[in-house]
Amino acid sequence: MRVYNRYIISLALLLMTTTVALAFAGQDQLDLYFAAYLIECLIVTLLFAHLNRSGRRALGIIGVFLFIGFICIVISRVLGIIMGINALGSQ
């Protein structure tokens, strides 16, 4: 099995396990899921950092987009706190 196949399978199993665990815990906040997925994706990517150069570059680009999404969620939460509204619609 090639290293990128192990990477994809590991990431898929980890994300599935997290989804089941958070759903079982009754969580319905999208930002919590996104933050957990982001952290897991970055950790698994670091563990599989020995991918070839083009694979590392592509995973780095994906990591940047995930980080931008995380920053958008944080900004939305901060604005919600400052303005006294619930910006993401979660309870």
C-alpha positions as CSV (number, residue, x, y, z in Angstrom):
1,M,0.0,0.0,0.0
2,R,1.4,3.4,-1.0
3,V,1.9,6.1,1.5
4,Y,-0.7,8.4,0.1
5,N,-3.3,5.6,0.3
6,R,-2.4,5.1,4.0
7,Y,-2.7,8.9,4.4
8,I,-6.2,9.0,2.9
9,I,-7.4,5.9,4.8
10,S,-6.0,7.2,8.1
11,L,-7.6,10.6,7.6
12,A,-10.9,9.2,6.6
13,L,-11.1,6.8,9.6
14,L,-10.1,9.6,12.0
15,L,-12.6,12.1,10.6
16,M,-15.4,9.4,10.7
17,T,-14.5,8.5,14.3
18,T,-14.6,12.2,15.3
19,T,-18.0,12.7,13.5
20,V,-19.5,9.7,15.3
21,A,-18.1,10.8,18.6
22,L,-19.3,14.4,18.4
23,A,-22.7,13.3,17.1
24,F,-23.0,10.8,19.9
25,A,-22.2,13.6,22.4
26,G,-25.0,15.6,20.9
27,Q,-22.9,18.4,19.4
28,D,-24.5,20.4,16.6
29,Q,-22.2,23.3,16.3
30,L,-20.6,23.5,12.8
31,D,-17.6,25.4,14.1
32,L,-16.7,22.6,16.6
33,Y,-16.7,20.0,13.8
34,F,-14.6,22.2,11.6
35,A,-12.1,23.0,14.3
36,A,-11.8,19.3,15.1
37,Y,-11.4,18.3,11.5
38,L,-8.8,21.1,10.9
39,I,-6.7,20.0,13.9
40,E,-6.9,16.3,12.8
41,C,-6.0,17.1,9.2
42,L,-3.0,19.1,10.2
43,I,-1.8,16.4,12.6
44,V,-2.2,13.6,10.2
45,T,-0.5,15.6,7.5
46,L,2.5,16.3,9.7
47,L,2.7,12.5,10.5
48,F,2.7,11.8,6.8
49,A,5.2,14.6,5.9
50,H,7.4,12.2,4.1
51,L,5.2,12.3,1.0
52,N,6.8,13.4,-2.2
53,R,7.3,17.1,-3.0
54,S,4.2,17.6,-5.1
55,G,2.1,15.8,-2.4
56,R,3.5,18.0,0.3
57,R,2.8,21.1,-1.8
58,A,-0.8,20.0,-2.5
59,L,-1.4,19.2,1.2
60,G,0.1,22.5,2.2
61,I,-2.3,24.3,0.0
62,I,-5.2,22.4,1.5
63,G,-4.0,23.2,4.9
64,V,-3.9,26.9,4.0
65,F,-7.5,26.8,2.9
66,L,-8.6,25.0,6.0
67,F,-6.7,27.5,8.2
68,I,-8.5,30.4,6.3
69,G,-11.8,28.7,7.0
70,F,-10.9,28.4,10.7
71,I,-9.9,32.1,10.8
72,C,-13.3,33.0,9.3
73,I,-15.1,31.0,12.0
74,V,-13.0,32.7,14.7
75,I,-13.7,36.2,13.3
76,S,-17.4,35.3,13.1
77,R,-17.4,34.2,16.7
78,V,-15.5,37.3,17.9
79,L,-17.9,39.6,16.0
80,G,-20.8,37.8,17.5
81,I,-19.5,38.3,21.0
82,I,-18.7,42.0,20.4
83,M,-22.0,42.8,18.8
84,G,-24.0,40.6,21.1
85,I,-25.5,38.3,18.5
86,N,-25.1,34.7,17.6
87,A,-23.3,34.9,14.2
88,L,-23.2,31.2,13.3
89,G,-26.8,30.4,14.3
90,S,-25.7,27.8,16.9
91,Q,-27.2,27.7,20.3
